[in-house]
Amino acid sequence: MSMSSFFNINDFEARLTEFDALRPADRIERNVLDRIQPAHADEWPSQLHPHVRRALVSVGIAQPYQHQADAITKALSGADVVMESPTASGKTLAFSVPMLHALKESPGSHAMMIYPMKALAFDQREQIRQLCKPLGIESWPYDGDTGDEEKRAMRQWPPHILLTNPEYLNMSFLGQREAWDKTQGGHKFLLNLRYVVIDEMHIYRGFFGSNMALLLRRFFRHLNRIGANPQVFLSTATCANPQEHAKSLTGRDVELVSARDVLRPKRHFLFVDPELPDFRHYDILRLRVQNSALAALAEGLQVLVFCPTKRFLEAAFSASKRAATDRGLNPDQLSAFHADLTAERRQKIQEKIKSGDIRVVFTTNALEIGLDVGGLDGVILAGFPSNIMSAWQQIGRAGRGWDKDAFVLFYAMNDPIDRFFVGNLPAFLRKPFDELVVDAGNEELIHKHLPALMEEAGSVQPQEERFLGTPFYDVARHTGGTIPPGYKPQPYLNLRGGVGQSFALKRGNEELGQVSAMRRFREAYIGAVLPFFGQRYHVRSHEEQAVVLEESEQHLRTDPKFYTVINKSEFLDGYSYGDISVYHGSLSIVMNFTGYSLIDESSGAVIREGGDADALFLNKLHSLWIDLPQNSRAMNGIGAVEHMIRVGAMFVIPADRFDTSTYSKTASESSAFWYENYPGGIGVAKKLFSVWNVALEKGMEVAANCGCQTGCQNCIEPAKSWDMSNANINKVKGLELGSELLAAFQKGPDRKFQNGLMVPV
């Protein structure tokens, strides 16, 4: 049974209540996004290769959606294309058709499809395989799941299409590029590369995206040097600036096909803040999630259950299997899915999901993108993902056909940000897509890529600046360097999280997640009680690249003691509005840890004081900051303004909740800082500088619409203010100061930063 378009959300809520997944004391916010029906084109573009046209008709696709036809037409003209359209809107067909056309037009040519996650690559191969078969076109994955013998065979006799990921683009196609030239029959893969697809390009943002931008510049430079010039097609479902981002990512000019609101299923939203005691919140919430999954199974629905950690997933899945039998349900219709499964096991599960044999899947973000199931009826989110974009990717799995109703059930963890979104569901649903940013000019990252570039290029030529971009080219020309014969630096380049930038959270042999160096210092110091996705752990020790955890009593917490020294080390841009100044620049920060108090929350008693003094030194942290003269209005309001900007920024720019930090001070002047946790800049502080007023306005709107008098977790508290107690943050004074800042912005600046000085505008 699959959900019909006449699905009754009230009946489903009754079933959830019956299964004890919802209770009367829970705070529940409800909303609905209505259906949008897509438009169809009359026929396939006339210039499409006749064999491809016949293949489409043979598999039952007689006509495309209009947005597909528009994208295909642009691609057939020879342009590089970026397409934005919603999840389940047919992006795969839009880029597959011109790719197959190119392969049929040029016998012996090849195509590469680059995906950020294995599940997505597998799913996409399955989607195009049916269309490839009548055309005699072969496609194969080339990644970490591919055996050594298979890899060797594919290098010798490359198929028409290879599906890979950024790591293998770096390590194999560039690091072992000579092997791709030793192919049989003259069909050299890279030399004859005609088409490159970069799907889900919104995944490439911030730190990972900046690395990807430099990697693609190296790749296109190498292809040009050997005489290859492939066409590029990029796609995304959640990006407000697709054309700008595609150019920043690839360094190439691209033409845009925008189809943002062309189709959508009807989605029912239930955001739940369950009424649970804090000390048992994690375990009882997991039980609620299990019960909601069983309620969906009892209704005959097909759902994905997104879990915050693998540990949560395994416990919920195991308990649900046992409970299903007790309730007379089929336990074989439940499954788990995560990245640690073997490739064969993951593929079998995906096949059973598509066939409908598996109805409920407990997963991590491994299935956040890439699973295209027409009958998927809903998603259950245990905790809010790391950013709003990830939330929409998970939500996008629900209702994979525009003509179906679907549901989204979200349970808030014991976390201020989770509860914030329950209290602000309309703001979440109305939020525009993020404007994505990457920084291919980040010198820290350029120097990490430089050894690989020198190994690949020997030396760069003046004409290669157009492929590398000026910052990368200039560093290569002036710094350069030689690579010892036989040395391959590519395997030592970490694309998703630079060396020293993150630490594994380990409990026994299990990795729960990761923390940045700053979070390790601030929240995961030795002796800390660390909250992580609703569970509390005791930090036992630090290893070279890991934080070692053990179980903690859930009623305990630690309050650390810090004092922070911030120096504005570099001014990059800025404006003054009377006595108010707003800057974009970089900071050097010294954070001093002086110990902690271990507190029993059930009694409020301090059990002990502990901790050894420590300090963290950070340089080149890109930041937005606002300076005001020292007076009572600024001192009373700056802490709340800091929080409002942090809250508003979640709705304005793309940044994971752990990628950035905020700080405010009221010493010689009152200042609020919003800064990146990665040295050298990942582009988000610069983006926020250009829209700081929008972020502040959004944060103020959230605070003003909240019914509290002085500030609460639904409007003020989601951000951490390291040197100010939340009890000292005055919402009313913050709104007054925020209104003053916005009024000054509306009047326009009287000075701007230029050549190291503030000069009149």
N, C-alpha and C positions, 0 to 999 in steps of 0.2 A: 504494500500500500504506500502511495506517495501523496504528499499534501496536494490538495486541489486548490484552485484559485478561490474556492469558497471556504477556505480554512477559517475556523472560528477561534479567535485568540482567547475568548472567554472560556470555551470548552478546554483549551489546552492549559490555561491557568488553573482550571478546576482539577485537571489531571495532575499538574505539578503540586497542588495543595494536597491532593489525595496521597501522593508519594512522599509527602513531607519535604518537598523541595522549596516550597514557599510557605510562610507562616503569616498570620494576621499582623504580628508586631513588626514585620519587615517594612522598611521604607522602600517603596517601589515607584519608579518613574516610568511612564508609558508614553510611547509616541509611534507614529506611523509615517513612512515615506511611501507615497503612492506610485503606482505603476506608470512607466513611460513606454509606449509601443513604438518600435523602430520602423523606419521607412525602408522600402526595398527599391533597388535600381531595376530597370526594365531588363537588362541583360548584362553579361560580362563585357568589359571593354573590348572594342573591335580589334585592337592590335595584339591581343593575347594570342600566344602560340596555339594553333588549332589542336595539337595533341593535349595540351593542358586543359583547354576548353572541354574536349571530349571526356577527359578524366573526371572533371568536375561534374559533368552531367551523369557519368556512369556511377558515381557514388551518391547521386541524389541531390546535388546542389545545383539547381537550375538557374538561380539568380542570386546575386549578392545583396547584402544590405547596401544602402547608398554610401555610407561612410567607408565600407570596404572597397566599393568601386572607385571612390575618389582617391583612396590611398594607392590602389593598384595602378590607376591611370598615371598618377604622378611618378610612381616607381618605374613603370614601363617607358616613361619618357627619358629615363636615365638619371633622374635626380636622386640624391640621398634624401631619405624621407624619415620624419619622425611622426608617429601617430599616437594621439591620446584618445582613449575611449574607455568606457567603464569595463569592469570585470565581466566576463562572459559575453562580450560584444563581438567576438569574432576576430580579434587581433591576429591570432595564429594564421587564419586563412588569409588575412590581408597581407602578411609578409611572406607566407609560403607560396602564394600564387606567382608573384613576380620573381621569387627565387627560382621556382621550378621553370618558369618561362626562360630565365637567363641560362639555366643548365641545358635546356633543350635547344636554345638558340646557338649555344657554343659547346658542341660535343667535346668531351675531355676536360671541361671546366669543373670547378668545385665550389662548394659553399661551406661556410662555417657559421654555426649558431652558438652564441655565447650566453650561458645562463648562470645566475648566481647560486642556484641550489640544485642538488641532484634530483630531487623529486620533480622539479619543474622540467628538467631536461628529459627525464623519462616520460612524463606526461605529454610533452610536446612531440616527442618522437612517435608516440602512439597515435597522436592526432594526425600527423602528416603521413604516417605509413600507408594508410588506406589510399590516399591520393597518389603517393609515390609508386605504388605497386603497378598500376596500368601503364605508368610511364617508364618502367624499368629503371627507376632511380633508387639507389641504396642509401640508407642513413645509419650511422652507428655512433654511440657515445664514446668519447675518449676522455676519461677522467680517472679518479682514484679507484673506482670500482672495476676498471678494465684490467684484465690480466696482462702480464708481460708479453706472453706469446701473441695475444690479440693486438696489443700495441705495436709489436714488431710487424705483424702482418699488415696492419693499417698504414704504417709508414711506407711499407714496400708496395702495397696495392691499395692506395687510398680510395675509399668510397666517394660517391658524389658529394655527400653531406656528412660533416663531422659535427657532433654536438659536444661542447666542452665548457670549461669554466675559467674564470680569470687566473686561477693558480696554474692551470695547465697551459694557458696561453703564455704565461710568463716562463714556466719551467721547461716546457717541451717545444712549443712552436717558436719560441725565441731562444731559450737556453739550449735546445737541441735542434736548432734550425737546419744544421747540415744533414741530419738524418732524414728530414723531409725532402731533401733534394736527391736522395739516393733511391728514388722510386723506380718501379718497373714500367716499361712501355712508354717512357717519356712523359707520363702524367704526373709531373711534379706538383704536389698539392699547393704549396704556397705560391709558386710561380703562376699557377693556373687558377688561383683563387678569384672567383668572379663576384661572390656575394657574401656579405657579413651581416648577420642578424644579431642585434643586441636587445634582447627582450627584458621587460621589467626594469627599465633603466632607472626608475625611482629608487631602487635598492642601492644604486651607486651615488651616494651622497656623503657629505661630511668627510670623515677620515678615510673610509673605504673608497668613497667616490673619488677623492683626490688622488689616491693611489691608482685607481682604475684609469683616471684621466692621463696620468703619466705613462702607465702601461700601454694604453692605446696609442699614445704619441710615439712610443718606441716601436710599436707593432707597425703602424702605418709608415713610419720612416723606413723600416726594414723592407716592407713590401715595395715601396717606391724604388729603393735602391736595386732590387732584383728585377724590377720591371713589371710589377703587379699593381693594379689600381682597382680594387673591388668596389662595388657599390655597397652602400650601407643603409640598413633599415633599422630604426629604433622604435620601441613602443613602450607605452606606460598607461597605467590606469589612474594614478594618483599624483599628478604633477601640475602645478599652476603655471609653470613657465617652460613647457616642453621644448620649444625651439631654442631658447637660450641655454637650457640645461644640456640638450643634445650637442650643441656647439661647444659648450664648455667641456663636456666629457670627451668628445672626439677630436676637437680642433678643426672640424669640417663644417662648411655651410650646409644646412639641411632645409628642406621644405616641409612645412607643417600641414598635417591633416588633423583638424580639431573636431572631435565628435564627443564632447564631454557629457552631454545629456541626451544621447540619442536613444537609450533604452534603459529600463530598470524594472526589476520585479517589485511587487508590493512587499515591503518589509515591516514587520511588527517588532518594536523594540521594547524590551523589559530590562531596565537597569535596576539592580537590587542591592541595597545595603542591608544585609541580614542582621537581625537583632541577636547578637551572639556575645557571650562573655569574652573579654580580651584574652584571658589565659588559656581558653580552649578554642579560640577563633579558628585557627588553622585546621584542626581536626574536624570540627563541626562543619566548617565551610566545605571541606572536602566531601563530607557526607552529603551535604546539600547538592553539590555538583554531581556526585554519583547518583543520587535519587532523581535529579533532573534528567540525566542520561537515560535512566531506566523508564522514566515517564514518557520520554520521546520514543523509546523502543516499544513500549506498550501501545502507543498511538500508531505504530507502524511507520514512523518517520525516519529519515536518514539524516544524521547530524555528525558534525565534528565538534569535539570537546577540546578546546585549547587550554593546555595546562601550563602553569608558570615554570615548572621544573620537571626534569625527568623523574625525580623522586615522587613528586605529587602525582604525576601520570601513572607510574607503576602501582602506587598504593590505590589510587582511585580505580584503575582498570581491574586489578586483582579483586578488590572488594566488590566491584560491580558484577564480575563474572559469578561470584558466589551468590550475591543477592538475586541475580537474574534467575538462577535455578530455583531459589526459594520462592520466587514470585511466579513461577510457571512460565518464564520467558526463556528464549533460546540463547544460551550464553555464547554460542558459536557466531552469533550476529554482532558480537562486540570484539573490538580489536584495539591494539596499541600500535602507534607508529612514531618512531623517532629516528634520529640520525645514526644511532649506534647499531641499528639492525643491519644485517647483511644486505647487500644489493639485491640478491635473489628474493629474500624475505620481503623487502620493501616493495619490490615489483609485484609479487603475488598479492600483497595486501591491496595495492592500488588497483589491480585487476579486479579483485573481489568487491572493492568499493564501487567500481564502475558497473559491475554486473548486478549489484544490489544484494549480493550474498552477505556482505557486511553492512550493518545499518548504523552502528555507533562506533566512532573512532576517537580514542583518546590520543591526543598528539601534542607535541610542542610546536614551536613556530616552524618546524620542518615542513608543514603543509600550509603555511601561511600564504604561499604563492604556488601556483602550478597545478592544482588539482581542478580539473574541469569536469564536474559531474552534473549533468543536466537535471537530475532529480534530487539534488541535495536540498533538504528542507529547512535547515537551520544550523546555527552555530551557538555553542555555549562557551562563554569566556570566563575562565576562573582567574580573575584579576585582570587589571588593565595592562596592555602590552607596554613596551618601553617607550613608545611614542604614538602619536595620533595616527600617523600614516600606517603603522603596523596594525593598529586597531581596524582601520578601514580595509586593509588587505584581508584580515581574518573575517570581517563582516562580509566582504565580497564573495566568500565561499558560499554564503547562504543565498539561495535563489539563483542558480546558475542558468535559469531560463527566464526570460522576461515575462512569460505568461503564467508564472507560478507565484503564489504567496510564499513568504518565508518568515522565519522569526530569528531574532538575535536576543539571547538571554545572557546578561552580564551580571556576575556576582562580584561585589567589591571585596577585596582583601582588607585586612586590618591596616590600612595605609591611607594617609591623607589624600593622595592624588586619586586613588580609586574612589574614595568617597566624594571627592570633589566632582568627578564626572557623573556620579549618580545625581548629585544636586544641580548639575548643569547640563542635562541631556539635550535640551533645545539648542544651547550654544554649541555643543559638540556636533549635532546634526546639521546646523547651519554653517559650520566652519568651512571656509573655502579651502581648496587644496593648498598644500605647501608650495612655496617657491623654493625649489631645490638649489643647493649651492655645492660647488666643489672649488677647490683652489689649486689649480695646476701650477701656480707660482709659489707655492709653499717651499721655501728653501730647505727646510728640514727634510721634507720628503724628497725633493729633487736630489739632495746629496745621498739619500738612501738608494735612489734609482740610478745614480750616476755610474757606479761600477758595472751594472748590467748594460747600460747604454754603451759604455766604452768597450766592453767585451763584444757587443754586437756590431758596433760601428767602426771600432779602431779610432777614428776621428770623425767629427761631423763636418759636413760641407755647408757652405753658405746657403745653398738652395734648400737645405733641409730645415731651415728655421721655420718654414711654413708648416712643416709637419710637427716639429717639436714644440713650437711656441717660443716666443722671445725669452722668457725667464729660463726655461730648460736649456735652450740653445746657448744663451750667454754663459751659464754656469759650465756647460760642457766645453765651450770654446776657451774659457779663461781658467778653468780648474782642471778639466780633462783628467789626465793620468793614464798610465799604462797598466794593463792587466797581465799577470804572469801567464805564460803559455799553458793551456790546459785547465786553467782555473775558471770555474763557472760560478759567478756570484748570484745568479738568479734564484737558486733554492733558498738562499738566506734572506730573501726579501719577503717580509710578512705584510700581505696586502690588507688584511682585515683588522689588524690591531698591532701597531708597531712594537718592536722589542722594548720591554720596559714600560710600556704604556698600560698594560693590564695584567692582572693576576688571577689565577684560577682560584675559585672557592671550592675547597676539597673537604669532604666528610668521609673519612676512611679512603676507599678507592674510588669513590663517586665524586664527579665534578658537578657541582650544583649550578655554577654560573661563573661570572667574572666580575671583577671590580677594577676600576682605574686606580692608578697610583694615588690620586688624591682621595678617593673614597677609602682606600686601604688605610691611609693615614688618618682621615677624619672619622671613619666609622668602624673600621676593622682593625684597630690597634690591638695589641696583645692584651687580653683580659676583657675586651669589649663583649657586650651582649649585642649581637648583630641581627637586626630584623632583615629577613630576606624572603620576599613573596609570602608574607603572612606568618612565617615561622621564625622563631628566635634561636640563635646559635651562640655558643660561647667560642670566642677566638682563642685557640690554644697556643698557636705559634705562627711564625712567618717562615716560609721557605723561600728559595731564590725566586721562583715564579708562581708561588701559591700562598694562600692563606688557609691554614689548617683549622677546621671547625669541629666542634663536638656538640652534643645535645645540651640545651640550656632549659632551665625551668622557665615556663612561659610568663610568669608574673614578675620576672626580674628585668631590669634595664640598667644601662650605664649612662651616666651624664658626664661627657668629657669636659675638660677645661682647656681652653685655647686662648691665645692672643695672637693676632695676625698683623703683620706689617706689610702694607701694599705700597709699592712705588710705581708711579707712572713712568715707565722707561722709554716709551716711544709714542709720539703723537702722529697719527696718520691722517686724520681728518677731524673737522670739528666746526661747530657754529656756536655763537653766543646770542642769547635773546635777553638783552638787558643784563641783569646780574645772574642769569642762568646760562651755564655752558654745557654742551653735549659733545662728547668726543668718541672717536674710534681710534684705538691705539693698542699698545701692548703693555702688559704689566709684569713686574717681577714681584713675587710674593714669598714671604717667609712666614710659614705657619708654625707656631710653637705650641706643642702639646705639653701640658704640665701635670697630667694625671686625670683620674676619673673617680666618680662616686658610684658604687653599686647600690641600687635602690630596689626595695621590695615594694612593688606597686600596690599590692593588696593592703599594706599598712602605711606606706609612705616613709618607712624607716630607712635610713642609710645603714646598710649592712657593713660596708667597709670603704675605705679610700685606698686607691692603688694606682699603679702605672708608673713607668719610668719616663722621665722627660725626653722629648724628642723634637726634632724640627724637620720641616720639609721645605726645600728651596725650589722654586719654579720660576722659569724665565720665559719670555716671549709668549705669554698667554694673551691672545687677542681678546679685546674687551670693548664693550660699550660702557661709558659711565656718564653720569650727570653730576655736575658740581653746583652747589649753591652756597652763598655766603652764610656764615654762622649766625643764626638767629633762631628765635623760638619756633617760628612756623616750620623751618626746615628741620630742626632737631626733633620736633614732635611728629612730623609726617614722613621723614625720609625712610624709616624702616618699613612702613606700610607701602610706600611707593616702590621700594625694592621688590616687595612681594607681588604687588600688582603687575609690575613689568614682567616678573617671572611667570605669573599666571597667564598674562596676556600673550607672552612670547610663545606659549604652547599652542596658541591658536593662529600664530602668524608665520613662524619659521619652523623648518624641520630640524629638530634636535632631540636625540634620545634624552630621557630624563636624567641620565648619568653623564652626559657629554658636557654639561655646563654647570656653573655654580653662580651664586649671587652673594653679595656682601654689601653692607652699608656701615657708615661710620659718621660720627658727629664730633670729631676732634677739632682741628683748626678750621675745617670747613665741613659741610654736610655733603656726603657723596653716596651714590648708589651705583654699584658695579654689577654687571652681568658679563661673565667671561667664560671662555672655552677652557676645558681641562686638558687640551692637547697643545703642546708648544708649537709655535710656527703658524697656527691658524688653520682652520678647516672651512672658513668662509661664513660661518653663521653669525659671528659677531658683526662682521661687515654688513651682512644683510639686515640684522636687527638695527644697526645704526641708521639705515635708510628708512626704517619703518618704526622707529621707537615710539613715535606718537600713537601709531595704530595699536601697538602692543599695550601701551599704557591705557589707552582708551578702552580696549577690550578688558583689561584687568579691572579697571574702575567699574565698567558695566557689570561684571560678575559680582564685584563687591557691593555695588549699589542695589542690585536686584536681590541680594541675600537678605533674609529677614532678621539676621542677627544685629545687635546694636554696636558691638565693639570689634567684631571680627571672629571668624570661626573657621573650621577646617574646610567648609564648603566655599570660602571666598578668599581667605587670607593665608591660611597656614600651610598649603602644600609645599612651598619652598622652605628650605632651611636657612635661617639667618644665624650665622655662626657666633656673632658677637652681640646679638640682641635677643632677649627673651621674647617669645611670642606674647607674653603677658604685657610687655611694654610697647607693643605695636598698636597704634591707635588708628583704627579704621576711619573714623570720622576725620581726623587730622590728615590722614593720608589722602582721602578723597578731596579735601580742600586744597592740599598742596598739588595733587594731580591736576585739578581743574586750573590752577594757576599756571602749571607747566604747559598745559594744552592751550591756554589762552595766549601765552607768550609765543608758542609755536605758530598759532594762527596769524599773529601779527607779522611774523617773518623775522629772520635773523638780522642783526645790525652789524655783526662781524663774522668773518669766516677764517679758518686756519689756512695759512698759505706761506710757504717757504719758512716754516718754523715759527711763525708769528700769527696772532690774531689781527687781521686787518679789516678796516671798514668794508662793508658790502657795497 
